[in-house]
Amino acid sequence: MLFRSTAKERYDRKVTELYYTVRAFLTAGLLKGLNEKQIQEFCAREYDDKGKRVVLDKKDDFKKKLGHSPDRADAACLVCEKAKRLGALATGNAEKRSNKSFEKLAREIAVESDFSESSFELDIVTQEAW
């Protein structure tokens, strides 16, 4: 029997879950074309996963560190969350990519994709497709 933890058991709050949703889509090769500013914002936000739950640093701490709000990263989080709620699954190349850092993955995928600075793409795999 497989037991899975709930989001409340795994993450300290909703924003942490959102950031990890982006990471899941990225490691699965489904999120492409993040621009340099989005990559910087995702990479600058620190987390701690040594305890029972993953804890992402607070937005105020991020703002103090970088001098601005992570609005671009937040936008990508909301797109991925909406896709997830519509049935998107983070599947794909996760096995090959999961051990790489977020920054290395994002830069690798950004190079693979030829997008303008203000756009990114989400390849959607829904449960119906399976």
OpenMM code with the backbone's topology and positions (N, CA, C; nanometers):
from openmm import Vec3, app, unit

residues = "MET LEU PHE ARG SER THR ALA LYS GLU ARG TYR ASP ARG LYS VAL THR GLU LEU TYR TYR THR VAL ARG ALA PHE LEU THR ALA GLY LEU LEU LYS GLY LEU ASN GLU LYS GLN ILE GLN GLU PHE CYS ALA ARG GLU TYR ASP ASP LYS GLY LYS ARG VAL VAL LEU ASP LYS LYS ASP ASP PHE LYS LYS LYS LEU GLY HIS SER PRO ASP ARG ALA ASP ALA ALA CYS LEU VAL CYS GLU LYS ALA LYS ARG LEU GLY ALA LEU ALA THR GLY ASN ALA GLU LYS ARG SER ASN LYS SER PHE GLU LYS LEU ALA ARG GLU ILE ALA VAL GLU SER ASP PHE SER GLU SER SER PHE GLU LEU ASP ILE VAL THR GLN GLU ALA TRP".split()
positions = [
    Vec3(0.0841, -0.1171, 0.0000),
    Vec3(0.0000, 0.0000, 0.0000),
    Vec3(0.0892, 0.1242, 0.0000),
    Vec3(0.0574, 0.2194, -0.0843),
    Vec3(0.1353, 0.3419, -0.0980),
    Vec3(0.0697, 0.4532, -0.0171),
    Vec3(0.1469, 0.5144, 0.0720),
    Vec3(0.0971, 0.6258, 0.1506),
    Vec3(0.1598, 0.7535, 0.0990),
    Vec3(0.0791, 0.8531, 0.0761),
    Vec3(0.1280, 0.9816, 0.0277),
    Vec3(0.0953, 1.0886, 0.1308),
    Vec3(0.1882, 1.1812, 0.1454),
    Vec3(0.1610, 1.2908, 0.2371),
    Vec3(0.0806, 1.3985, 0.1656),
    Vec3(0.0061, 1.4731, 0.2417),
    Vec3(-0.0718, 1.5826, 0.1846),
    Vec3(0.0173, 1.7052, 0.1716),
    Vec3(-0.0296, 1.8033, 0.0964),
    Vec3(0.0456, 1.9273, 0.0800),
    Vec3(0.0675, 1.9961, 0.2143),
    Vec3(-0.0315, 1.9912, 0.3024),
    Vec3(-0.0170, 2.0532, 0.4344),
    Vec3(0.0910, 1.9850, 0.5173),
    Vec3(0.1083, 1.8564, 0.4960),
    Vec3(0.2128, 1.7828, 0.5685),
    Vec3(0.3509, 1.8081, 0.5084),
    Vec3(0.3573, 1.8379, 0.3796),
    Vec3(0.4828, 1.8509, 0.3078),
    Vec3(0.5375, 1.9935, 0.3029),
    Vec3(0.4489, 2.0949, 0.2978),
    Vec3(0.4896, 2.2339, 0.2798),
    Vec3(0.4393, 2.3208, 0.3936),
    Vec3(0.5166, 2.4238, 0.4291),
    Vec3(0.4776, 2.5104, 0.5397),
    Vec3(0.3599, 2.6008, 0.5059),
    Vec3(0.3441, 2.6377, 0.3773),
    Vec3(0.2321, 2.7217, 0.3354),
    Vec3(0.2132, 2.7087, 0.1846),
    Vec3(0.1076, 2.7686, 0.1341),
    Vec3(0.0691, 2.7525, -0.0066),
    Vec3(0.1783, 2.7993, -0.1029),
    Vec3(0.2447, 2.9098, -0.0744),
    Vec3(0.3467, 2.9608, -0.1665),
    Vec3(0.4602, 2.8601, -0.1853),
    Vec3(0.4935, 2.7869, -0.0811),
    Vec3(0.5971, 2.6839, -0.0926),
    Vec3(0.5504, 2.5735, -0.1863),
    Vec3(0.4265, 2.5332, -0.1726),
    Vec3(0.3693, 2.4333, -0.2624),
    Vec3(0.3726, 2.4832, -0.4076),
    Vec3(0.3402, 2.6109, -0.4282),
    Vec3(0.3422, 2.6684, -0.5631),
    Vec3(0.4816, 2.6641, -0.6238),
    Vec3(0.5825, 2.6999, -0.5461),
    Vec3(0.7199, 2.6967, -0.5967),
    Vec3(0.7620, 2.5537, -0.6305),
    Vec3(0.7185, 2.4581, -0.5499),
    Vec3(0.7528, 2.3181, -0.5787),
    Vec3(0.6731, 2.2626, -0.6968),
    Vec3(0.5575, 2.3179, -0.7241),
    Vec3(0.4833, 2.2806, -0.8448),
    Vec3(0.5625, 2.3237, -0.9682),
    Vec3(0.6164, 2.4440, -0.9649),
    Vec3(0.6998, 2.4918, -1.0760),
    Vec3(0.8203, 2.3999, -1.0921),
    Vec3(0.8832, 2.3650, -0.9819),
    Vec3(0.9995, 2.2763, -0.9875),
    Vec3(0.9618, 2.1412, -1.0507),
    Vec3(0.8455, 2.0884, -1.0151),
    Vec3(0.8016, 1.9601, -1.0712),
    Vec3(0.7801, 1.9709, -1.2218),
    Vec3(0.7157, 2.0791, -1.2665),
    Vec3(0.6955, 2.0979, -1.4100),
    Vec3(0.8287, 2.1187, -1.4818),
    Vec3(0.9196, 2.1893, -1.4181),
    Vec3(1.0508, 2.2137, -1.4780),
    Vec3(1.1313, 2.0844, -1.4896),
    Vec3(1.1360, 2.0072, -1.3816),
    Vec3(1.2139, 1.8831, -1.3853),
    Vec3(1.1529, 1.7801, -1.4800),
    Vec3(1.0220, 1.7913, -1.5046),
    Vec3(0.9569, 1.7010, -1.5997),
    Vec3(0.9759, 1.7483, -1.7440),
    Vec3(1.0382, 1.8645, -1.7603),
    Vec3(1.0612, 1.9161, -1.8948),
    Vec3(0.9396, 1.9814, -1.9568),
    Vec3(0.8421, 2.0194, -1.8750),
    Vec3(0.7182, 2.0754, -1.9259),
    Vec3(0.7153, 2.2274, -1.9251),
    Vec3(0.8006, 2.2893, -1.8479),
    Vec3(0.8054, 2.4347, -1.8392),
    Vec3(0.9301, 2.4827, -1.9117),
    Vec3(0.9112, 2.5670, -2.0113),
    Vec3(1.0228, 2.6115, -2.0944),
    Vec3(1.0184, 2.7616, -2.1121),
    Vec3(1.1337, 2.8208, -2.1358),
    Vec3(1.1399, 2.9612, -2.1718),
    Vec3(1.1372, 3.0594, -2.0573),
    Vec3(1.1723, 3.0160, -1.9363),
    Vec3(1.1820, 3.1128, -1.8274),
    Vec3(1.2912, 3.2134, -1.8630),
    Vec3(1.2635, 3.3402, -1.8373),
    Vec3(1.3652, 3.4398, -1.8694),
    Vec3(1.4616, 3.4572, -1.7524),
    Vec3(1.5664, 3.5340, -1.7759),
    Vec3(1.6725, 3.5517, -1.6769),
    Vec3(1.6193, 3.6063, -1.5439),
    Vec3(1.5274, 3.7009, -1.5493),
    Vec3(1.4733, 3.7590, -1.4258),
    Vec3(1.3928, 3.6563, -1.3466),
    Vec3(1.3156, 3.5736, -1.4152),
    Vec3(1.2401, 3.4685, -1.3463),
    Vec3(1.3361, 3.3683, -1.2820),
    Vec3(1.4383, 3.3292, -1.3542),
    Vec3(1.5362, 3.2343, -1.3012),
    Vec3(1.6028, 3.2922, -1.1768),
    Vec3(1.6423, 3.4183, -1.1830),
    Vec3(1.7048, 3.4832, -1.0674),
    Vec3(1.6114, 3.4847, -0.9476),
    Vec3(1.4844, 3.5154, -0.9717),
    Vec3(1.3891, 3.5203, -0.8614),
    Vec3(1.3663, 3.3826, -0.7994),
    Vec3(1.3526, 3.2794, -0.8820),
    Vec3(1.3351, 3.1447, -0.8281),
    Vec3(1.4581, 3.1012, -0.7493),
    Vec3(1.5751, 3.1321, -0.8000),
    Vec3(1.6987, 3.0863, -0.7360),
    Vec3(1.7347, 3.1655, -0.6111),
    Vec3(1.6897, 3.2890, -0.6024),
    Vec3(1.7231, 3.3726, -0.4870),
    Vec3(1.6377, 3.3398, -0.3651),
    Vec3(1.5246, 3.2791, -0.3861),
    Vec3(1.4356, 3.2466, -0.2739),
    Vec3(1.4842, 3.1178, -0.2099),
    Vec3(1.5259, 3.1255, -0.0865),
    Vec3(1.5850, 3.0115, -0.0171),
    Vec3(1.4793, 2.9273, 0.0527),
    Vec3(1.5128, 2.8011, 0.0748),
    Vec3(1.4215, 2.7098, 0.1428),
    Vec3(1.4992, 2.6178, 0.2342),
    Vec3(1.4293, 2.5567, 0.3259),
    Vec3(1.4873, 2.4596, 0.4181),
    Vec3(1.3988, 2.3357, 0.4141),
    Vec3(1.4591, 2.2225, 0.3837),
    Vec3(1.3806, 2.0985, 0.3782),
    Vec3(1.4340, 1.9927, 0.4736),
    Vec3(1.5004, 2.0378, 0.5785),
    Vec3(1.5574, 1.9427, 0.6734),
    Vec3(1.4557, 1.8913, 0.7748),
    Vec3(1.3514, 1.9666, 0.7971),
    Vec3(1.2492, 1.9257, 0.8932),
    Vec3(1.1433, 1.8397, 0.8279),
    Vec3(1.0303, 1.8330, 0.8949),
    Vec3(0.9192, 1.7529, 0.8446),
    Vec3(0.8565, 1.8156, 0.7201),
    Vec3(0.8576, 1.9513, 0.7149),
    Vec3(0.7994, 2.0222, 0.6013),
    Vec3(0.9021, 2.1140, 0.5370),
    Vec3(0.8835, 2.1395, 0.4086),
    Vec3(0.9682, 2.2333, 0.3369),
    Vec3(0.9232, 2.3742, 0.3728),
    Vec3(1.0194, 2.4614, 0.4031),
    Vec3(0.9904, 2.5984, 0.4415),
    Vec3(1.0613, 2.6925, 0.3442),
    Vec3(0.9838, 2.7733, 0.2735),
    Vec3(1.0364, 2.8733, 0.1811),
    Vec3(1.0494, 3.0044, 0.2562),
    Vec3(1.1582, 3.0803, 0.2279),
    Vec3(1.1717, 3.2064, 0.3003),
    Vec3(1.0583, 3.3020, 0.2651),
    Vec3(1.0321, 3.3912, 0.3550),
    Vec3(0.9205, 3.4848, 0.3419),
    Vec3(0.9483, 3.5867, 0.2316),
    Vec3(0.8419, 3.6384, 0.1718),
    Vec3(0.8547, 3.7370, 0.0643),
    Vec3(0.9273, 3.8628, 0.1141),
    Vec3(0.9017, 3.9036, 0.2367),
    Vec3(0.9702, 4.0206, 0.2914),
    Vec3(1.1215, 3.9997, 0.2972),
    Vec3(1.1645, 3.8782, 0.3330),
    Vec3(1.3081, 3.8470, 0.3351),
    Vec3(1.3668, 3.8522, 0.1944),
    Vec3(1.2907, 3.8017, 0.0980),
    Vec3(1.3343, 3.8065, -0.0416),
    Vec3(1.3493, 3.9517, -0.0866),
    Vec3(1.2496, 4.0337, -0.0552),
    Vec3(1.2517, 4.1747, -0.0961),
    Vec3(1.3728, 4.2467, -0.0380),
    Vec3(1.4076, 4.2167, 0.0868),
    Vec3(1.5250, 4.2776, 0.1492),
    Vec3(1.6524, 4.2346, 0.0785),
    Vec3(1.6577, 4.1093, 0.0382),
    Vec3(1.7771, 4.0552, -0.0254),
    Vec3(1.7959, 4.1102, -0.1672),
    Vec3(1.6904, 4.1101, -0.2486),
    Vec3(1.7019, 4.1507, -0.3882),
    Vec3(1.6486, 4.2907, -0.4170),
    Vec3(1.5750, 4.3477, -0.3245),
    Vec3(1.5260, 4.4833, -0.3433),
    Vec3(1.3970, 4.4957, -0.4224),
    Vec3(1.3348, 4.3833, -0.4544),
    Vec3(1.2064, 4.3867, -0.5234),
    Vec3(1.1286, 4.2580, -0.4956),
    Vec3(1.0014, 4.2610, -0.5261),
    Vec3(0.9138, 4.1465, -0.5073),
    Vec3(0.9370, 4.0439, -0.6192),
    Vec3(0.9219, 3.9142, -0.5911),
    Vec3(0.9412, 3.8110, -0.6934),
    Vec3(0.8189, 3.7945, -0.7840),
    Vec3(0.7714, 3.9036, -0.8404),
    Vec3(0.6476, 3.9014, -0.9189),
    Vec3(0.6553, 3.8104, -1.0406),
    Vec3(0.7688, 3.8071, -1.1079),
    Vec3(0.7819, 3.7238, -1.2286),
    Vec3(0.7773, 3.5748, -1.1932),
    Vec3(0.8439, 3.5381, -1.0865),
    Vec3(0.8399, 3.3986, -1.0415),
    Vec3(0.6991, 3.3631, -0.9940),
    Vec3(0.6363, 3.4560, -0.9229),
    Vec3(0.4989, 3.4322, -0.8766),
    Vec3(0.4036, 3.4095, -0.9937),
    Vec3(0.4234, 3.4841, -1.1022),
    Vec3(0.3383, 3.4671, -1.2208),
    Vec3(0.3534, 3.3265, -1.2784),
    Vec3(0.4769, 3.2780, -1.2868),
    Vec3(0.4997, 3.1415, -1.3369),
    Vec3(0.4350, 3.0388, -1.2433),
    Vec3(0.4408, 3.0645, -1.1130),
    Vec3(0.3768, 2.9747, -1.0157),
    Vec3(0.2268, 2.9654, -1.0395),
    Vec3(0.1649, 3.0792, -1.0642),
    Vec3(0.0203, 3.0807, -1.0836),
    Vec3(-0.0207, 3.0105, -1.2127),
    Vec3(0.0592, 3.0248, -1.3173),
    Vec3(0.0302, 2.9547, -1.4433),
    Vec3(0.0383, 2.8038, -1.4222),
    Vec3(0.1430, 2.7588, -1.3535),
    Vec3(0.1582, 2.6147, -1.3291),
    Vec3(0.0480, 2.5617, -1.2376),
    Vec3(0.0096, 2.6401, -1.1374),
    Vec3(-0.0982, 2.5973, -1.0480),
    Vec3(-0.2296, 2.5851, -1.1238),
    Vec3(-0.2579, 2.6814, -1.2105),
    Vec3(-0.3806, 2.6755, -1.2902),
    Vec3(-0.3795, 2.5521, -1.3802),
    Vec3(-0.2657, 2.5265, -1.4441),
    Vec3(-0.2537, 2.4076, -1.5298),
    Vec3(-0.2755, 2.2803, -1.4487),
    Vec3(-0.2202, 2.2761, -1.3286),
    Vec3(-0.2373, 2.1590, -1.2416),
    Vec3(-0.3844, 2.1401, -1.2053),
    Vec3(-0.4528, 2.2482, -1.1745),
    Vec3(-0.5954, 2.2397, -1.1389),
    Vec3(-0.6816, 2.1980, -1.2575),
    Vec3(-0.6320, 2.2257, -1.3781),
    Vec3(-0.7047, 2.1847, -1.4984),
    Vec3(-0.6693, 2.0424, -1.5409),
    Vec3(-0.5809, 1.9764, -1.4636),
    Vec3(-0.5505, 1.8364, -1.4907),
    Vec3(-0.4121, 1.8081, -1.5433),
    Vec3(-0.3263, 1.9090, -1.5513),
    Vec3(-0.1902, 1.8856, -1.5998),
    Vec3(-0.1125, 1.8006, -1.5001),
    Vec3(-0.0306, 1.7138, -1.5513),
    Vec3(0.0524, 1.6268, -1.4693),
    Vec3(0.1986, 1.6575, -1.4958),
    Vec3(0.2773, 1.6632, -1.3922),
    Vec3(0.4209, 1.6868, -1.4083),
    Vec3(0.4881, 1.5527, -1.4370),
    Vec3(0.4848, 1.5130, -1.5627),
    Vec3(0.5490, 1.3892, -1.6054),
    Vec3(0.6422, 1.4220, -1.7203),
    Vec3(0.7257, 1.3306, -1.7565),
    Vec3(0.8154, 1.3553, -1.8688),
    Vec3(0.9559, 1.3121, -1.8357),
    Vec3(1.0506, 1.4045, -1.8463),
    Vec3(1.1922, 1.3734, -1.8275),
    Vec3(1.2378, 1.3905, -1.6835),
    Vec3(1.1501, 1.3733, -1.5891),
    Vec3(1.1826, 1.3990, -1.4488),
    Vec3(1.3001, 1.3138, -1.4008),
    Vec3(1.3073, 1.1896, -1.4446),
    Vec3(1.4149, 1.1028, -1.3984),
    Vec3(1.5512, 1.1569, -1.4396),
    Vec3(1.5614, 1.2080, -1.5611),
    Vec3(1.6887, 1.2565, -1.6122),
    Vec3(1.7272, 1.3910, -1.5525),
    Vec3(1.6300, 1.4701, -1.5128),
    Vec3(1.6573, 1.6075, -1.4734),
    Vec3(1.6499, 1.6332, -1.3233),
    Vec3(1.5951, 1.5448, -1.2446),
    Vec3(1.5617, 1.5756, -1.1059),
    Vec3(1.6826, 1.6028, -1.0170),
    Vec3(1.7994, 1.5553, -1.0491),
    Vec3(1.9151, 1.5758, -0.9636),
    Vec3(1.9881, 1.7067, -0.9910),
    Vec3(1.9474, 1.7804, -1.0915),
    Vec3(2.0123, 1.9066, -1.1234),
    Vec3(1.9515, 2.0181, -1.0405),
    Vec3(2.0306, 2.1230, -1.0183),
    Vec3(1.9778, 2.2375, -0.9435),
    Vec3(1.8727, 2.3089, -1.0270),
    Vec3(1.7858, 2.3829, -0.9592),
    Vec3(1.6811, 2.4574, -1.0286),
    Vec3(1.7428, 2.5522, -1.1303),
    Vec3(1.8473, 2.6239, -1.0888),
    Vec3(1.9087, 2.7220, -1.1787),
    Vec3(1.9658, 2.6546, -1.3030),
    Vec3(2.0364, 2.5449, -1.2844),
    Vec3(2.0953, 2.4746, -1.3982),
    Vec3(1.9860, 2.4230, -1.4920),
    Vec3(1.8797, 2.3673, -1.4351),
    Vec3(1.7678, 2.3192, -1.5163),
    Vec3(1.7019, 2.4325, -1.5934),
    Vec3(1.6725, 2.5407, -1.5249),
    Vec3(1.6033, 2.6528, -1.5890),
    Vec3(1.6874, 2.7113, -1.7015),
    Vec3(1.8165, 2.7270, -1.6779),
    Vec3(1.9043, 2.7822, -1.7820),
    Vec3(1.9162, 2.6862, -1.9007),
    Vec3(1.9261, 2.5565, -1.8720),
    Vec3(1.9347, 2.4559, -1.9778),
    Vec3(1.8088, 2.4583, -2.0642),
    Vec3(1.6940, 2.4647, -2.0000),
    Vec3(1.5679, 2.4658, -2.0731),
    Vec3(1.5485, 2.5976, -2.1456),
    Vec3(1.5926, 2.7097, -2.0851),
    Vec3(1.5820, 2.8396, -2.1506),
    Vec3(1.6647, 2.8413, -2.2788),
    Vec3(1.7811, 2.7778, -2.2772),
    Vec3(1.8654, 2.7710, -2.3969),
    Vec3(1.8024, 2.6814, -2.5022),
    Vec3(1.7400, 2.5699, -2.4577),
    Vec3(1.6742, 2.4788, -2.5510),
    Vec3(1.5578, 2.5461, -2.6223),
    Vec3(1.4945, 2.6416, -2.5550),
    Vec3(1.3765, 2.7091, -2.6087),
    Vec3(1.4159, 2.8467, -2.6588),
    Vec3(1.3609, 2.8868, -2.7685),
    Vec3(1.3903, 3.0189, -2.8235),
    Vec3(1.2685, 3.1077, -2.8038),
    Vec3(1.2546, 3.1632, -2.6820),
    Vec3(1.1399, 3.2463, -2.6485),
    Vec3(1.1855, 3.3885, -2.6230),
    Vec3(1.0941, 3.4811, -2.6375),
    Vec3(1.1243, 3.6198, -2.6022),
    Vec3(1.1385, 3.6296, -2.4520),
    Vec3(1.1895, 3.7407, -2.4058),
    Vec3(1.2159, 3.7570, -2.2636),
    Vec3(1.0905, 3.7534, -2.1781),
    Vec3(0.9767, 3.7849, -2.2336),
    Vec3(0.8568, 3.7963, -2.1515),
    Vec3(0.7614, 3.6782, -2.1642),
    Vec3(0.8022, 3.5694, -2.2281),
    Vec3(0.7090, 3.4584, -2.2418),
    Vec3(0.7720, 3.3267, -2.1986),
    Vec3(0.6879, 3.2363, -2.1557),
    Vec3(0.7321, 3.1018, -2.1265),
    Vec3(0.6218, 3.0073, -2.1694),
    Vec3(0.6547, 2.8804, -2.1779),
    Vec3(0.5617, 2.7822, -2.2319),
    Vec3(0.5463, 2.6676, -2.1340),
    Vec3(0.4279, 2.6146, -2.1278),
    Vec3(0.3998, 2.5003, -2.0434),
    Vec3(0.3378, 2.3922, -2.1308),
    Vec3(0.4102, 2.2811, -2.1491),
    Vec3(0.3548, 2.1677, -2.2214),
    Vec3(0.2618, 2.0951, -2.1251),
    Vec3(0.1370, 2.0790, -2.1628),
    Vec3(0.0389, 2.0227, -2.0707),
    Vec3(0.0085, 1.8776, -2.1065),
    Vec3(0.0224, 1.7924, -2.0059),
    Vec3(-0.0178, 1.6542, -2.0176),
    Vec3(-0.1323, 1.6356, -1.9185),
    Vec3(-0.2484, 1.6031, -1.9665),
    Vec3(-0.3633, 1.5875, -1.8771),
    Vec3(-0.3902, 1.4411, -1.8519),
    Vec3(-0.4709, 1.4166, -1.7513),
    Vec3(-0.5056, 1.2790, -1.7191),
    Vec3(-0.5799, 1.2139, -1.8349),
    Vec3(-0.6568, 1.2933, -1.9095),
    Vec3(-0.7291, 1.2369, -2.0235),
    Vec3(-0.6340, 1.1832, -2.1306),
    Vec3(-0.5144, 1.2464, -2.1422),
    Vec3(-0.4174, 1.2024, -2.2428),
    Vec3(-0.3586, 1.0665, -2.2099),
    Vec3(-0.3647, 1.0280, -2.0834),
    Vec3(-0.3090, 0.8999, -2.0426),
    Vec3(-0.4152, 0.7958, -2.0584),
] * unit.nanometer
topology = app.Topology()
chain = topology.addChain("A")
for resn in residues:
    res = topology.addResidue(resn, chain)
    for name in ("N", "CA", "C"):
        topology.addAtom(name, app.Element.getBySymbol(name[0]), res)
